[in-house]
Amino acid sequence: MASDPPATEKLAPYRRKRNFSRTSEPEGEVGDTEPAAPAPAGRRFVVQRHRARRLHYDVRFEIDGVLVSWAVPKGPTLDPAARHAAFHVEDHPIEYIDFEGVIPAGEYGGGDVIVWDAGTWEPVKTRLDPATAVARGELQAELYGSKLRGRFVLVRTGADSGGKEHWLMLHKRDDFAVPGWDPEQHPRSVLSGRTNDEVLADPDRMWRSDLPAAEASIALKDPASGRPSADELAALEELPASGGHWEVFGRELKVTNLDKVLFPGSAEHQPVTKREFLRYTAQIAPVALPYLAGRALNMHRYPQGAGSKGFWHKELPDWAPDWLTRWQNPDADPGETRTYLVVNEPAALVWAANFGALEWHAWTSMVDRPQQPSYALIDIDPGGSTSWQDVLVLARLHRTAFEHLGMLARPKVTGRRGIQIWVPITRGPSFAETRRWVEQLSKTVGAVVPELLSWKWEVRDRAGKARLDYTQNAINKTLVAPYSARPAPGAPVSMPIGWEELDDPELRPDGFALRTVPQRIAEKGDLFRPLLGTDQTLPRLG
């Protein structure tokens, strides 16, 4: 059998059809001579909802360095009774896996595109390599996506007079099959949370309906000016151990004790100094900002480092810089915190880190409407005898529940032992209403595995079992913010993950350390970004 052609040759038809001086579609790496290996987490797939002359879904599988592609007019479905027509089209470059935007009118495929689903896949019939399976006319794939899960089959049925191959796409009858499942009932991007209409209206920005109009337009890609410059980071490294004045994000901060160890070392990690923690905070602040802005911040301070006892610090000191945004809580009772820090700019988070706040906990409501949360929270809180595998079982059950409900939600590992799931909602319901909804959902999920759970309030009464803690849905009760470090050896981070990562045998709740997070974000982006700007409401359960 002839050897497989290199990626460059496979992409020639794709490139011939496009004028890359006009379209923002990726050209692909020119000059590749060897097929790219699958990503470490597995082969990737993407489904793009594409409104060109006609609406269709582009289904693409990573095979030998390119995305082997089919156009599916009615889209993929979890309904095993459906047989949807598919048409084999030209291979696309791997970089297309993240493409979302508008292809100009007059260009090939002109129209708006969203990343409707994405994840990893594996071939089911391992006797044949995937490229050979496609060439012979049948590909069976197990998909691990946010919307699409289970076994799918693509089978060739013939070709037209022009040589275009006709295929069928179907879902097998397995545990993930859902009769009547319609892709059009799940219209939002898993990359940005936007619909095709929203992408068409503004390809490079999204609208945050929960923010004031002057602040509601958010750039989807962080502009270069939003990150600390190389000179700013170099200036931090050049300061003496005692500290000094550091200008970052246009603000001058007085930083101190830069060589103090804030996070002790472990067998796997070196100790982390205050200098390194400030560097991380500056790097992560533009990414974390959308989950902190407009919200009161509860700071968990460890001035002597994570090896000592910490304490909650909510009241912003009188001596704090004038440029920090403050919120006066009008409902504070005597003796309660009245003045909170609001992290409305990256430098404010760096100030908090320098103040000894190793953990960041933002309210789930915003300061303009503190009684109305914009997130519903699910906290999978393991007990003393709860294994990591038990936590994963509970998280996967929630994944299935949200798929069934057609709701947008995203998980993150806590950096300790558990997993939390954030569900964006349109403001309106009270905390009490949100808490009742999460309680009903949690008890429905918990009924599947009652042996793993206890609903007792006190930890000592739970016999070591896990709890699905719906009580976190209350005013001024907070969970650790995305990308916050945790006060433990090696500085683990509470990290957003993709739903498909729940099936990764390498996943650990404390497996993302401060030093590795910037590189992960550079590779995967902000996986919580789809939560922003949604108009999602809580559906009736049961």
LINSULDA-V120042 format. One record per residue. N is the residue number from 0. OMEGA is omega in whole degrees, -180 to 180 (* if undefined). D_FIRST is the distance of its C-alpha to the first C-alpha in whole Angstrom. Layout:
n=<N,N>
omega=<OMEGA,OMEGA>
d_first=<D_FIRST,D_FIRST>
This chain:
n=<0,1,2,3,4,5,6,7,8,9,10,11,12,13,14,15,16,17,18,19,20,21,22,23,24,25,26,27,28,29,30,31,32,33,34,35,36,37,38,39,40,41,42,43,44,45,46,47,48,49,50,51,52,53,54,55,56,57,58,59,60,61,62,63,64,65,66,67,68,69,70,71,72,73,74,75,76,77,78,79,80,81,82,83,84,85,86,87,88,89,90,91,92,93,94,95,96,97,98,99,100,101,102,103,104,105,106,107,108,109,110,111,112,113,114,115,116,117,118,119,120,121,122,123,124,125,126,127,128,129,130,131,132,133,134,135,136,137,138,139,140,141,142,143,144,145,146,147,148,149,150,151,152,153,154,155,156,157,158,159,160,161,162,163,164,165,166,167,168,169,170,171,172,173,174,175,176,177,178,179,180,181,182,183,184,185,186,187,188,189,190,191,192,193,194,195,196,197,198,199,200,201,202,203,204,205,206,207,208,209,210,211,212,213,214,215,216,217,218,219,220,221,222,223,224,225,226,227,228,229,230,231,232,233,234,235,236,237,238,239,240,241,242,243,244,245,246,247,248,249,250,251,252,253,254,255,256,257,258,259,260,261,262,263,264,265,266,267,268,269,270,271,272,273,274,275,276,277,278,279,280,281,282,283,284,285,286,287,288,289,290,291,292,293,294,295,296,297,298,299,300,301,302,303,304,305,306,307,308,309,310,311,312,313,314,315,316,317,318,319,320,321,322,323,324,325,326,327,328,329,330,331,332,333,334,335,336,337,338,339,340,341,342,343,344,345,346,347,348,349,350,351,352,353,354,355,356,357,358,359,360,361,362,363,364,365,366,367,368,369,370,371,372,373,374,375,376,377,378,379,380,381,382,383,384,385,386,387,388,389,390,391,392,393,394,395,396,397,398,399,400,401,402,403,404,405,406,407,408,409,410,411,412,413,414,415,416,417,418,419,420,421,422,423,424,425,426,427,428,429,430,431,432,433,434,435,436,437,438,439,440,441,442,443,444,445,446,447,448,449,450,451,452,453,454,455,456,457,458,459,460,461,462,463,464,465,466,467,468,469,470,471,472,473,474,475,476,477,478,479,480,481,482,483,484,485,486,487,488,489,490,491,492,493,494,495,496,497,498,499,500,501,502,503,504,505,506,507,508,509,510,511,512,513,514,515,516,517,518,519,520,521,522,523,524,525,526,527,528,529,530,531,532,533,534,535,536,537,538,539,540,541>
omega=<-180,179,-178,-180,179,-177,-180,-179,-179,-177,-178,178,178,-176,-180,-175,-170,174,-172,171,-180,-177,178,177,-180,178,-175,-179,179,176,175,177,-180,175,178,176,175,178,-178,-178,-180,176,-178,170,175,171,-179,175,-166,176,175,175,174,176,171,177,177,-178,-172,179,175,179,174,170,177,174,177,-161,173,170,-176,-173,-179,177,176,-178,174,-179,-176,179,-175,174,-174,178,178,-178,-179,-179,-175,175,179,179,180,-178,-180,-175,180,-173,175,-178,-176,173,-173,175,-178,175,178,-180,-177,-179,-177,-173,170,173,-172,175,179,179,179,180,174,179,-178,178,-174,177,179,171,-173,-179,178,178,178,-179,-179,170,175,177,174,-173,172,-175,177,-178,176,-180,-176,179,178,-172,176,179,170,-178,-179,-180,-180,180,178,-176,178,178,179,-177,176,-180,168,175,-178,178,-180,176,180,-176,-177,-179,179,179,177,-176,-174,-179,-179,176,-179,-164,-170,176,173,179,-175,-177,-175,171,175,179,-179,175,180,-178,-179,-173,-173,-176,173,-177,177,-177,-179,-180,174,-173,-177,-176,-166,-179,-174,176,180,175,-179,177,-179,-179,-180,-179,175,-179,177,179,179,179,178,179,177,-179,-176,180,178,-178,-179,179,-178,-179,-178,177,-179,-178,178,178,177,-180,172,-178,-172,171,-169,180,176,176,178,180,-180,179,177,179,-177,-171,172,175,-180,-179,178,179,-179,178,178,177,178,-178,178,-180,-174,-173,179,179,-178,-171,-178,-179,-180,-174,177,-175,173,-177,169,-177,174,-170,175,-175,180,178,-175,177,179,-178,177,179,178,178,-177,-177,177,-177,179,-176,-180,-177,-178,-175,177,177,-179,173,176,-178,-176,-177,-178,175,178,-180,178,178,180,-176,-178,168,172,-176,-179,177,-175,-178,180,178,176,176,-179,179,178,179,178,179,179,178,-180,-180,179,176,176,170,-179,-169,179,178,-171,-179,-175,-178,174,172,163,-172,175,-176,176,-171,-176,173,-176,-179,180,177,176,178,176,178,180,177,-180,179,-180,176,176,177,179,-180,-179,174,180,-180,-177,-176,175,176,-180,177,168,173,-171,-171,176,-177,-169,175,174,179,-179,-177,-179,179,173,-178,-177,177,176,175,-179,179,179,180,179,179,-180,178,-180,178,-177,-179,174,177,-177,-180,179,-177,-175,-178,-178,-166,168,178,179,-178,-176,-180,-176,-179,-172,178,177,-178,178,175,170,-165,178,-178,177,178,-179,-178,178,167,-168,168,-178,-176,173,176,175,172,175,-176,-178,180,179,178,173,-174,174,-164,170,178,173,179,-177,-180,174,179,-179,-179,180,-177,175,-177,179,-173,-180,-178,-176,-175,-175,-173,-179,179,178,-180,177,-178,-172,-175,-180,-175,174,-175,179,-180,-174,172,-179,174,-173,175,-179,-179,175,180,175,*>
d_first=<0,4,6,9,12,15,18,20,18,17,21,22,23,25,27,27,29,31,34,35,38,39,37,37,33,31,29,27,27,26,24,22,19,17,17,20,21,22,26,28,30,26,24,26,27,29,31,33,36,36,39,38,39,38,38,35,33,30,27,25,23,22,18,16,19,20,22,20,23,25,28,30,34,36,34,32,35,36,37,35,37,36,32,32,30,27,26,22,23,22,21,24,24,25,29,29,30,33,34,37,40,40,38,41,42,40,37,34,34,38,39,40,37,38,36,36,35,32,31,28,26,24,21,22,20,18,16,13,13,15,12,10,14,15,12,13,17,18,19,22,24,27,29,32,33,37,37,34,33,32,29,27,25,23,22,21,24,23,23,26,27,26,22,24,22,25,24,27,28,30,31,31,35,35,38,37,37,40,41,42,41,41,39,42,44,43,43,43,40,39,39,43,44,45,45,43,47,47,44,45,49,48,45,46,48,49,53,54,57,58,60,62,62,62,59,57,54,52,49,46,45,47,48,49,52,52,51,53,52,51,55,56,54,55,59,59,57,60,63,65,65,68,66,67,67,63,63,59,59,62,64,66,66,68,65,67,66,62,62,63,60,60,57,57,54,52,50,47,49,51,55,55,57,59,58,54,55,57,54,51,54,54,50,50,53,52,49,51,54,53,54,57,59,62,62,64,63,64,64,63,65,64,66,66,63,61,62,65,67,66,68,67,69,69,72,71,74,76,76,72,71,72,69,67,67,70,70,74,73,76,76,76,79,81,80,76,74,75,73,69,67,64,61,61,59,57,60,62,59,59,63,63,60,63,66,64,62,59,58,58,59,60,61,59,62,63,66,67,67,67,67,64,61,58,56,56,55,53,54,52,55,54,56,57,55,52,49,46,44,47,47,44,44,47,45,42,45,46,43,43,46,46,43,45,48,45,47,46,46,45,45,46,46,50,49,51,50,50,48,50,49,50,51,52,55,57,61,63,63,65,64,66,64,61,61,62,59,57,59,58,54,55,56,54,51,53,54,51,51,55,54,53,56,59,61,64,66,66,64,66,66,62,62,59,57,55,57,56,58,59,62,61,61,64,66,66,64,60,57,55,54,50,50,53,53,54,57,55,54,51,52,49,49,49,46,44,41,38,39,35,36,38,35,34,35,36,39,43,46,47,44,44,46,48,46,43,44,44,40,39,41,39,36,37,40,43,42,45,45,45,48,50,51,51,53,52,55,56,55,57,56,57>
